[in-house]
């Protein structure tokens, strides 16, 4: 007897089906007398994508994109999407290693330049690329940093569909990790900075907020002008509100990292200090979220205190009122990184000086609960 998969032409036919994306799950029915309460059907294992098949699919997409054949490109992208779903990480890895990223990025760049009438195809490509991340070291992904591609990503970032906005934020984060010049290209585009802040303000998703925060961090680390632009867009208020309302550890850490970077610029410090919630919020995050959050909180407090090369004792008074003295004292007792320890020690010495000055003038509020601390620092 000749088994079905050994029949003449069977292998070639099955391979063609795989490339065309027509292979689906084969459900094997079990006789009633053999069925158990837990299982009634068995899914046969799927055929995994071979490297030569991945190369052929990628080549087909590249050729169709070069000819700007929308229908064929959409069909091929859909098949790639389905293969990734059916074969899991194995098929995704095979496509990435055999030209899939280059083909999808080239297709995205080609149709993004046309601007109109191709949104559905571009959204599908964006979905596939986002499901394959990280790709910043993959061959061909730098095409997503072209002017046409970045403009399209910014357009999606400011769109209405939440999933597309999230995928755009993911891809932008990966693109600017490839080369620093893409940061400048992105921030020079109309609506890019606004879109990143808007994604956070609209709470599109936790993942998209984290991606946008990382893009913003890379951007404001480049120069003062970019940092000032984000501050003018209300970034500090948006981040502060998000930290108050969102208790997730990773979101809080990224928010504090961004605030710490903003405080590297003198104008940024001025705008941060204008926010009435900032000092109580920073003190609250010390020893409460993570080591990174503690380091950033102490660093921000220290930078704000050292504003314009001068010491701001009013900030120390506010910090005393919300319990900074006790928090920093405990931090030094439990231990921390050397740089954080130096800043915490300097803050603690000056907090103690400020506390003593207030006690001498009999202006210390009894609600501050500091009278039991006798040791001078």
Protein Blocks (a to p, Z undefined) as FASTA:
>chain_A
ZZfklpghklmmmmmmmmnopaccddddddfklpcfkbcbdcdddddddfklmmmmmmmm
mmmmmnopaklmmmmmmmmmmmmmmnmmmlmmmmmmnopmmmmmmmmmmmmmnopoplmm
mmmmmmmmmmmpcfklgghklmmmpmklmmmmmmmmmmmblklmmmmmmmmmmmmmmpmk
lmmmmmmpghklmmmmmmmmnombmklmmmmmmmmmmmmmmpmmlmmmmmmnommmmmmm
mmmmmmcfklmmmmmmmmmmmmmpmklmmmmmmpmklmmmmmmmgoklbmmlmmmmmmmm
mmmmmgghiacfklmmmmmmnopmmmmmmmmmnopafklmmmmmmmmmmmmmmmmmmmmn
opacfklopmlpmbdZZ
